[in-house]
């Protein structure tokens, strides 16, 4: 049986470095998967290759992962349908006629506010905020990278502080598995100390208010001011053809063609959680509910199209297939990211990093180190939820053995996990943020990273102070 060691961190680390330096995300993930399975086979690349292929195929053996992949294709069809119906143009016309959004800053606040309000599921937040705001950002020449940053900063950071959603259900169940008698109370008590999400939400509001563009974001905004939505060598996460399918002279587009399907999607999410949780929303299946919700929204969009005689069934099917094809690259990236996460778990990447940190550490450094280690793990495997599974039981056990408040240790792990997930190029939320903003994925990662690091720096200092005064 393979024992976690220093080599355990090589596959995800190599994939991340290659993805950032080469901009070839799929190839980088493939190399990481191959290296990972080769290590499992005692550095035998031939048997490692066979296992790597099977590892990618085995992603489909997990129903939750498969739902996420299918959801990605369906949302492409939904986006294309809404565009074809003229819902986007109709919504923009409505906002401008009401003078609700008539300048760049209002477009930013619309994206921010949508992210705050739609807190049921992180990918749902990204998709709703992105689909509503992207045309306005393009119209008022605000960089798509800024949109990706704003919606990425108000999705998982908000969702993780809400007990009654899929995130809360997972965290509460993991806390309960660590012999905590009142896991819900511990989770609620951890919310005020969940420093990274709180700082990210506040900092992104400050960035909008003061129009702060740091490093690569400044260059992206300058490019947008010059009329270029993307860099010349960039590859948007959505096929541009499905974003421009609506002709400008089409006067039949109405805001309802966009608003009604999106509201149907948002409404269907808690209902789906309620159904899959047998009457308990917090116990519902997040992946199932997201898929049901987007399918329901697609159904509503089709009903509207047929009722208003905007398209035939045959045309709607063609639009759906074109939209799904436009998001096929996203589905492939997610597939390989999930496969890399599986091999990282098999290598014990998280267990090794956590074990190194469990050695003798001064008490006041426990919380900031738990934050940073959780961040490194989440960054490496591209999953905050995977990091929860690794770190929450460990952190709770440490707090109980030292007779410290478990809520503080839980908060450090949650914050670090969201930070790593927020910054990682192989995180599904980072990918979906790029998709919802129709921007190049690596450009989103590069422009967001400075903001994430600043927030993480403040969070680290905050956890150090909590360790000084509370432990």
Buried (B, 14 or more C-beta within 10 A) or exposed (E): EEEBEEBBBBBBBBBBEBBBEEBEBBBBBBBBBBBBBBBBBEEBEEEBBEBBBEBBEBBEEEEEBBBBBBBBBBBBBBBBBBBBBBBBBBBBBBBEEEEEBEEBEBBBBBBBEBBBBBBBBBBBBBBBBBBBBBBBBBEBBBBBBBBBBBBBBBBBBBBBBBBBBBBBBBBBBBBBEBEBEEBBEBBBBBBEBBBBBBBBBBBBBEBBEEEBBBEBBEBBBEBBEEEBBBBEEBBBBBBEEBBEBBEEEEEEBBBBBBBBBBBBBBBBBBBBBBBBBEEEBBBBBBBBBBBBBBBBBBBBBBEBBEEEEBBEEEEBEBBBBBBBBBBEBBBBBBBBBBBBBBBBBBBBBBBBBBEEBEEEEEEBBBBBBBBBBBBBBBBBBBBBBBBBBBBBBBBBBBBBEEEBBBBBBBBBBBBBBBBBBBBBBBBBBBBBBBBBBBBBBBBBBBBBBBBBEBBBEBBBEBBBBBBEEBB
